[in-house]
Amino acid sequence: MSTWVFITIFAALMQTIRTSLQKSLTTFLSAEVITWIRFIFGFPIVILYVLFLHNNGLEFPSISQKFMLYCLFAGLFQIIGTILLVSLFSHRNFAVSTAYTKTEAIQVAIFGAIFFQAYLNILSSIAVVLGMLGVIIMSSSQQNIQLKSLLTGLKSKSVFIGITSGASFAFDALLIREAILILNHDNPLTNAALTLLVILILNIIQLGLWIMYKNRTMFNGILIYWKRSLLIGITSAIGSIAWFTAFALTQAAYVKTVGQVELLFSILVTQRIFKEGISRTEIFSILLILFSIVLLIYSTN
């Protein structure tokens, strides 16, 4: 099995932990601050990782204006996507809205083909679609959402936010992949690490300035919840290192499709903590997601 598959699964595990920690802060902190926390507290980990690579003899490529531009917009889409996702936690039809954020993988495939000529073969396309359906069915089952609610909810503002959040993350993934490819260096580790470092620095500055402009007192809450913020930063940094490395090794659509195992991890956490049963619908969606991943791996080998 390809290395990027294992790296992606690990990245999804880290993201599961990070997301649960972020949710625990939504009652106390704004969406912008929760988003900024993952950047600023994860920054030292990324710096240590870059220094580790450098001290082990790996040379970093030079950067261009085009690379910086891609990193800038990738960071902006990442910020927008995260803020929109966190903001959904407070909406009345949160369940329906977040179900639509799960369209991220297929949006990566569509936008990648349109804007970056990142085409998928037939089997890979089928795998992406099946994976998306599995994730949406799982999300709907867990939140007791009826199919009718998903269709009628299209007119809802929060559903639009959910779709937009998925689209933002889709463009973020595609731009990260393109920025890595622009570096055109022999070692994918250094390409991924440098891209992550640049985007992280840009995100810290961009979102930090926005929070200062909007209401700088929002920073005060970080000191109160610094322990959870530190955990968010650590899991976010480790997860990002894995995500970026996977993007350096294969197409963004492939990474995002396999990354949907994040939902399976969240189910395992729920079963472990709350000892809840699994319905037939959930079992079906789990098998559908796993089948889509196996089919994708087969189609790319």
C-alpha positions as CSV (number, residue, x, y, z in Angstrom):
1,M,0.0,0.0,0.0
2,S,1.3,3.5,-0.8
3,T,2.9,5.5,1.9
4,W,0.6,8.5,1.4
5,V,-2.4,6.3,2.5
6,F,-0.9,5.7,6.0
7,I,0.2,9.3,6.3
8,T,-3.4,10.5,5.4
9,I,-5.0,8.1,7.9
10,F,-2.7,9.4,10.6
11,A,-3.5,13.0,9.6
12,A,-7.2,12.2,9.9
13,L,-6.7,10.8,13.4
14,M,-5.0,14.0,14.5
15,Q,-7.8,16.1,12.9
16,T,-10.4,14.1,14.8
17,I,-8.7,14.9,18.1
18,R,-8.2,18.6,17.2
19,T,-11.8,19.1,16.1
20,S,-13.2,17.6,19.3
21,L,-11.0,20.0,21.3
22,Q,-12.0,22.9,19.2
23,K,-15.7,22.1,19.8
24,S,-15.1,22.2,23.6
25,L,-14.1,25.8,23.3
26,T,-17.0,27.1,21.2
27,T,-19.0,28.1,24.3
28,F,-16.2,30.3,25.6
29,L,-14.3,31.7,22.5
30,S,-15.1,33.2,19.1
31,A,-14.7,31.2,15.9
32,E,-11.8,33.5,14.9
33,V,-9.9,33.0,18.1
34,I,-10.4,29.2,18.1
35,T,-9.1,29.2,14.5
36,W,-6.1,31.4,15.4
37,I,-5.3,29.1,18.4
38,R,-4.5,26.1,16.1
39,F,-2.0,28.3,14.2
40,I,-0.2,30.1,17.0
41,F,0.1,27.1,19.3
42,G,1.1,24.8,16.5
43,F,3.8,27.1,15.2
44,P,6.6,26.0,17.5
45,I,6.0,22.3,16.6
46,V,6.3,23.2,12.9
47,I,9.5,25.2,13.5
48,L,11.0,22.2,15.4
49,Y,10.1,19.9,12.5
50,V,11.7,22.2,9.9
51,L,14.9,22.5,12.0
52,F,14.9,18.7,12.4
53,L,14.8,18.2,8.6
54,H,17.5,20.9,8.1
55,N,19.8,19.4,10.7
56,N,19.5,16.0,9.1
57,G,21.0,17.4,5.9
58,L,17.9,18.1,3.9
59,E,18.1,21.2,1.7
60,F,15.2,23.5,1.3
61,P,14.3,24.9,-2.2
62,S,14.1,28.6,-3.0
63,I,10.7,30.2,-3.2
64,S,9.1,32.3,-5.9
65,Q,6.4,35.0,-6.1
66,K,4.0,32.5,-7.6
67,F,4.7,30.1,-4.7
68,M,4.0,32.9,-2.1
69,L,0.8,33.9,-3.9
70,Y,-0.5,30.3,-3.8
71,C,0.4,30.1,-0.1
72,L,-1.4,33.4,0.6
73,F,-4.6,32.3,-0.9
74,A,-4.3,28.7,0.5
75,G,-4.1,30.3,3.9
76,L,-7.0,32.6,3.3
77,F,-9.2,29.7,2.2
78,Q,-8.1,27.6,5.3
79,I,-9.0,30.5,7.6
80,I,-12.4,31.0,5.9
81,G,-13.2,27.3,5.9
82,T,-12.3,26.9,9.6
83,I,-14.2,30.0,10.8
84,L,-17.3,28.9,8.8
85,L,-17.1,25.4,10.2
86,V,-16.7,26.5,13.8
87,S,-19.5,29.1,13.3
88,L,-21.9,26.3,12.3
89,F,-21.8,24.9,15.9
90,S,-24.1,27.6,17.0
91,H,-26.7,27.3,14.2
92,R,-30.1,25.7,14.9
93,N,-29.9,23.3,12.0
94,F,-26.2,22.5,12.7
95,A,-26.6,18.8,11.8
96,V,-28.0,19.4,8.3
97,S,-25.4,22.2,7.7
98,T,-22.4,20.1,8.7
99,A,-23.6,17.2,6.6
100,Y,-23.0,19.5,3.5
101,T,-19.4,20.3,4.6
102,K,-18.8,16.6,3.8
103,T,-19.0,17.4,0.1
104,E,-15.4,18.7,0.4
105,A,-13.8,15.6,-1.3
106,I,-15.9,15.8,-4.4
107,Q,-15.5,19.5,-4.6
108,V,-11.7,19.0,-4.6
109,A,-12.2,16.6,-7.5
110,I,-14.4,19.0,-9.5
111,F,-12.5,22.1,-8.9
112,G,-9.2,20.3,-9.4
113,A,-10.2,19.2,-12.8
114,I,-11.6,22.6,-13.8
115,F,-8.9,24.9,-12.5
116,F,-5.7,22.8,-12.2
117,Q,-6.2,20.0,-14.8
118,A,-6.0,17.4,-12.0
119,Y,-8.1,14.8,-13.7
120,L,-9.2,11.5,-12.1
121,N,-9.7,8.2,-13.9
122,I,-13.2,6.6,-13.9
123,L,-12.5,4.3,-10.9
124,S,-11.1,7.1,-8.8
125,S,-14.1,9.3,-9.6
126,I,-16.5,6.5,-8.6
127,A,-14.5,6.1,-5.3
128,V,-14.7,9.8,-4.5
129,V,-18.5,9.8,-5.1
130,L,-19.1,6.7,-3.0
131,G,-17.0,8.1,-0.2
132,M,-18.9,11.3,-0.2
133,L,-22.2,9.4,-0.1
134,G,-21.0,7.3,2.8
135,V,-20.0,10.3,4.8
136,I,-23.2,12.1,4.2
137,I,-25.3,9.0,5.1
138,M,-23.3,8.6,8.2
139,S,-23.6,12.2,9.3
140,S,-27.4,12.1,8.6
141,S,-27.8,8.9,10.6
142,Q,-25.9,10.2,13.6
143,Q,-28.0,13.4,13.7
144,N,-31.3,11.7,12.8
145,I,-31.5,13.7,9.6
146,Q,-34.1,12.7,7.0
147,L,-33.3,12.8,3.3
148,K,-36.2,15.3,3.0
149,S,-34.4,17.6,5.5
150,L,-31.2,17.5,3.4
151,L,-33.1,18.5,0.3
152,T,-35.4,21.2,1.8
153,G,-32.5,22.6,3.8
154,L,-30.7,23.7,0.6
155,K,-32.5,27.0,1.0
156,S,-31.1,27.6,4.5
157,K,-28.4,30.1,5.1
158,S,-26.5,27.8,7.4
159,V,-26.5,25.0,4.7
160,F,-25.0,27.5,2.3
161,I,-22.3,28.2,5.0
162,G,-21.7,24.4,5.2
163,I,-21.2,24.0,1.4
164,T,-19.0,27.2,1.3
165,S,-16.9,25.8,4.2
166,G,-16.4,22.6,2.2
167,A,-15.5,24.6,-0.9
168,S,-13.0,26.7,1.1
169,F,-11.2,23.6,2.3
170,A,-11.3,22.2,-1.2
171,F,-9.5,25.2,-2.7
172,D,-7.1,25.2,0.3
173,A,-6.1,21.6,-0.4
174,L,-5.7,22.3,-4.2
175,L,-3.6,25.4,-3.7
176,I,-1.4,23.6,-1.1
177,R,-0.8,20.9,-3.6
178,E,0.0,23.4,-6.4
179,A,2.3,25.4,-4.1
180,I,4.2,22.2,-3.3
181,L,4.5,21.3,-6.9
182,I,5.9,24.8,-7.8
183,L,8.9,24.2,-5.5
184,N,9.8,21.2,-7.8
185,H,12.4,19.9,-5.3
186,D,13.6,16.3,-5.2
187,N,12.5,15.7,-1.6
188,P,8.7,15.8,-0.9
189,L,9.3,16.2,2.8
190,T,11.1,19.6,2.4
191,N,8.6,20.8,-0.2
192,A,5.7,20.0,2.2
193,A,7.5,21.4,5.3
194,L,8.4,24.7,3.6
195,T,4.9,25.2,2.3
196,L,3.4,24.5,5.7
197,L,5.7,26.9,7.4
198,V,5.0,29.7,5.0
199,I,1.2,29.2,5.1
200,L,1.3,29.0,8.9
201,I,3.2,32.3,9.2
202,L,0.8,34.0,6.8
203,N,-2.2,32.7,8.7
204,I,-0.9,33.8,12.0
205,I,-0.4,37.3,10.7
206,Q,-3.6,37.6,8.6
207,L,-6.0,36.3,11.2
208,G,-4.1,38.0,14.1
209,L,-4.5,41.4,12.4
210,W,-8.2,40.7,11.8
211,I,-8.8,39.8,15.4
212,M,-7.0,42.9,16.6
213,Y,-9.0,45.1,14.2
214,K,-12.3,43.4,15.2
215,N,-11.9,43.1,19.0
216,R,-8.4,42.6,20.5
217,T,-10.0,41.6,23.9
218,M,-10.9,38.3,22.3
219,F,-7.2,37.3,22.8
220,N,-7.7,37.3,26.6
221,G,-9.7,34.0,26.5
222,I,-6.6,32.2,25.2
223,L,-4.8,32.7,28.5
224,I,-7.7,31.2,30.4
225,Y,-7.9,28.0,28.3
226,W,-4.3,27.7,27.5
227,K,-4.1,24.0,28.3
228,R,-6.7,23.0,25.7
229,S,-5.3,25.6,23.3
230,L,-1.9,23.9,23.6
231,L,-3.4,20.5,22.8
232,I,-5.2,22.0,19.8
233,G,-2.0,23.5,18.6
234,I,0.0,20.2,19.0
235,T,-2.6,18.0,17.3
236,S,-3.1,20.6,14.6
237,A,0.6,20.9,13.8
238,I,1.2,17.2,13.7
239,G,-1.8,16.7,11.6
240,S,-0.9,19.5,9.2
241,I,2.6,18.0,8.8
242,A,1.0,14.7,7.8
243,W,-1.6,16.4,5.5
244,F,1.0,18.5,3.7
245,T,3.3,15.5,3.2
246,A,0.4,13.5,1.7
247,F,-0.4,16.3,-0.6
248,A,3.3,16.3,-1.7
249,L,3.0,12.6,-2.6
250,T,-0.3,12.4,-4.5
251,Q,-3.4,14.4,-5.8
252,A,-5.5,16.3,-3.3
253,A,-8.7,14.5,-4.3
254,Y,-7.1,11.2,-3.3
255,V,-5.9,12.5,0.0
256,K,-9.3,14.0,0.9
257,T,-11.1,10.9,0.0
258,V,-9.0,8.6,2.2
259,G,-9.1,11.4,4.9
260,Q,-12.8,10.7,5.3
261,V,-11.8,8.0,7.7
262,E,-11.8,10.9,10.2
263,L,-15.6,10.2,10.6
264,L,-14.9,6.6,11.4
265,F,-12.4,7.6,14.1
266,S,-15.0,10.0,15.6
267,I,-17.5,7.0,15.7
268,L,-14.9,4.9,17.5
269,V,-14.4,7.6,20.1
270,T,-18.2,7.9,20.6
271,Q,-18.5,4.1,21.0
272,R,-15.6,4.0,23.4
273,I,-16.8,6.9,25.6
274,F,-20.5,6.6,25.5
275,K,-20.8,2.9,24.7
276,E,-23.5,3.6,22.1
277,G,-24.7,1.0,19.6
278,I,-24.2,1.2,15.9
279,S,-27.3,1.2,13.6
280,R,-27.6,-0.7,10.3
281,T,-27.4,2.6,8.5
282,E,-24.1,3.5,10.2
283,I,-22.7,0.0,9.4
284,F,-23.7,0.4,5.7
285,S,-22.1,3.9,5.5
286,I,-18.9,2.6,7.2
287,L,-18.7,-0.2,4.7
288,L,-19.4,2.3,1.8
289,I,-16.6,4.6,3.0
290,L,-14.1,1.7,3.4
291,F,-15.0,0.3,0.0
292,S,-14.5,3.7,-1.6
293,I,-11.0,3.9,0.0
294,V,-10.1,0.4,-1.1
295,L,-11.3,1.2,-4.6
296,L,-9.4,4.5,-4.7
297,I,-6.2,2.8,-3.6
298,Y,-6.7,0.0,-6.2
299,S,-7.3,2.6,-9.0
300,T,-4.1,4.6,-8.1
301,N,-1.7,1.6,-8.0
